Amino acid sequence: MSHTQENKEVTIVFYIHESVDIVSREQIQNQLLKANGIVSVEFDHFRPHLLCVEYIPTLIQSSLIMSHLVERNLHPHLVVGI
């Protein structure tokens, strides 16, 4: 699937609290995927405190994604944008 420059996908990585269990991680994934502009949400299998979110910046801002995580008291930190 080809994307125009306006719909270019970006990946960002968040560090969240390490004590989040697998059920909560699945809930976080499902909740974020409902947001318009978020393409994929995955926790790293070897480092489950790292959350990778692929999104389309013209449809949703990274600050709104961060707000979703803050609302869940996950104490997120933006690690990197790819």
Sequence and secondary structure as in RCSB ss.txt:
>XXXX:A:sequence
MSHTQENKEVTIVFYIHESVDIVSREQIQNQLLKANGIVSVEFDHFRPHLLCVEYIPTLIQSSLIMSHLVERNLH
PHLVVGI
>XXXX:A:secstr
    GGG  EEEEEE  TT  HHHHHHHHHHHHTSTTEEEEEE SS TTEEEEEE TTTS HHHHHHHHHHTT  
 EEEEE 
